[in-house]
Amino acid sequence: MHKRETIWIIGATEGIGAALAQQWASQGARLILSARTSERLEELTENLGSDHIAWPMDVGNRESVNAVAAKIAEIGPIDRVIHLAAIYDPGKIADLDRDMAAQIINVNLTGSFHIAQIAPALLRQGGQLALCGSVAGYIGLPQGQIYSATKAGVINLAETMRAELTGIIDVRLISPGFVDTRLTQRNDFTMPAIMTPQTAADAIIKGLTGRRFEVHFPRRMTYSLKLLQALPYWALFPLTRRLTQ
């Protein structure tokens, strides 16, 4: 008989986070769900069942993160922490509002740093911490702006944690391609190989039960970007420059 897992999902109210919550709940996991919007969080938790917990949290605010972490510590060691919270504002670098840029950095990168610091103490020995990067963080692309830069930072952070914490906890990186969510619906361009949140959740759950460090999908898109990433700059920049035309 398998032990029931306790999983903390951060950024759980919609998109991939909500789809993961629904699938893991259907598999019998006990969930702790966090997001900034308390009303949506409470509604999701009630729909999933009475034994799940909703604790609102602003991942960009360390005091808010610490408060929820203290509550989780009282429960005892948990099995997984899945950090998905992020914000997005598409456009060229020159057009980006600097206050919005600061907010994106605070939530996406500094928020991931907060979770990276507090999660190991909450996990059981060998428990899993998954940070969400993005294929947008592989290389600099037009209109990727500060979002892509923060995701590149998250990728680097996850790689560093993997090196530092091997044998203590299981650090993973999630790198989605385009997923049909409220964030990507703001894009004004055709998104190749776009997936539903449910399909993305399937890929994540399958990947996190496997052994590979990075869970990336859809493969037909991610491998193409990884190939571009491997190119020398003299070959890469003429290709990415064409995307601005």
N, C-alpha and C positions, 0 to 999 in steps of 0.2 A: 504494500500500500504506500503510495507516494505521500510525502508530507505536503500539506497545503502551503503554497507560497504566499508570502506577504510582499506586495509590490507597491512602491511609491511612484506614481506617474505625475510628473510636473509639466504643466501645459496640457491639461486633460480635458478641457471643456469642449473642444471642437477638433475637426480635422483628424490627423493621425492619432492624437492623444485620446480622443473620444472613441475612435475605432479600436485602439488597443485596449482601452478600458472594457469595452463591450466584449471583446473576444477573450480577454483573460478572465473576466468575470464568468463567462459561459464555461470556461475550463475549470472553474472552482477556486481561482485565486482570491485572496482577500486583498482589497485595494485601498490604498490611501491616495486620494486625489487632491491635487493642488493646482490652482490657477488664480489669476487676479480677480476674475469676475465671480463673486460669491453666489449670485443667483443661478447662473448657468451651472455652476459646480454642484450646488445643492440639488438642482433638478436632475442632473445626470446621475448623481449618487443615489437618489431616491428611486430612479428607474432601474438601477442595477440591483438594488436590494438593500435590506436594512443592515447587513453586517459590514458594509463598506463605509469608509470615513471620508468626509470632505473637510479639508483644512485650507482655506484660502491663503494665498501667499503671493507677495510681489518678489520675484526672484532677483530683481535689481536692487532690493533693499535688504541689506545684511541683517538688520534687526528682525525683519519679517521672516527671513530664512531661518535665523537662529531660534525664533519662537516656535516654528513648526518642528524644527529638528529636535528641540527639547521634548515636545510631545511624543515624537516617534521614539526617542530614546527610552521613554517610560514603557512603551509597548515591549521593547526588547529587540534584539537583532533582527533585521528584515532581510529578505532574500535578494531583492533587486531595487535599484533606483534608476528610473528612466527619465532623463531630462530632455524635454522637447520644447520648452517655452522659447519663443522668438517673435520678433516683429520685423516688418519688411516695408520698404518704401522704394519702389522701382524708379529709375531715372538716371540721368547722367550725373557725374560727380559735381559738375559746375552748377547744376540745378537743385541740388539737395539742400534743404533747410538745415542750418547747423544745429539747431536745437533738436530736430528730429534725428540727426546723425548721432548726437550725444546720447539720445535715448536708445537708439538701436545698439550702440556700443555697450551701454549699461545693461540692457536686458540680455542681449545675445552673448556677449563675451564676458563681461564682468559677472553676469548672472551664472554663467557656466563655471567661472572660477569659484564663486560662492559654493556651488553644489560640489565641485571637485574637492573643496576643503572640508566640507561637513559630512559628505556621504560616507567616506570610509569608516568613520566611527559608528555609523548607524547600521552597517552591514555585518552579517555573520561572516566568519572566516570563509573565504572563497566566494562570498556574495558578489553580485554583479552591479557595476555602475556603467550605464550607457549614456554617452553624451551625443547630442544630435548636431552633426556638422551639416554639410550639404555638398552636392557635386558643384555648386556655385563657388565653393571654396577651393576647388582644385587649381584653377587658373583665373587670371583676371579677364573678364569678358565685358563687352559694352553693356552698360546699364546695370551691371552687377553692383555698382557703387559700394557703399559702406557695408551693406548686408554681406556681400561676398567676402569682404575683408574680415568681418567678424567671424564668419564661418571658417575661413582659413585659420584664424586664431584658435577656434575650437578644435579643429583637426590637430593642430600642433599641441594644444593642451592635452588632448586625449592620448596622443603619442607619448608625450612626456610622462603622463600618469601611468601608462602601460609599462614603461621602462622602470619607473620608481616603485610600482606596487605589485609587480608580478610575484605570485606566490602568496599574496596577502588578500587581494580582491581581484575579480575578473573585470578588467576595464575594456569596454568596447566602444566603437565608433559607428554611428548610424549616418549614412550619407545618402539621403533620398534624392531622386531626380525631381521632375515636376509632378506634384500631387494636387489634385483638384480641391483646393481649400479656399477659404475666404482671402487668404494672403495672395495666392497665385491668381485669383480672379481679377486682381488689379493689373495684371500684365496686359499690354496691348500688342503682343506678338504671339505668333503660333508657337505653342509649347510642344516639343516633340515627345512622343511616348508618354503622355500624361496619364497618370494612374488615379484610381479612386482611393480614398483613405482606407477603405476596407482591404484593398489589394496590397497597399503599402503596409498595413498592419500585419497581414499574413506573412509578407516578406520579412518583416522585422522579427516577429515571433520565431519564425523558422531559423533566421540567421542567428538570433541570440541563444538558441539552443544548440547551435553548431559550435565550431571551434575557431572560426576565423575572426580576427580582430575587427575587421571592417565589414559591416552589413551595408552593401550598396546596391541600388536598384533604380530603374530597370537596367539590366546588364547591357542591352544593346546600346544604351545611351552612355552608361558609366564607362564602359571599356573604350569607347571613342574618345571621351574626355581624358581618360587616363593616358591614352596614346598621345593626345595633344600635350598633356602635362610633361611627357617624357621628351618632347622635342627641345632642341636648343632654341634660344630666343630668336636667333636669326631666321629660323624656320617657322617659329610660332607666331611672331607678330604680324607677318604678312597675311596669315590666315585669319587671325582675330580682327585685323583691321578691316577685312572685307565685310564683317558683320555690322560695321557702322554705316555701310553704304546703302 
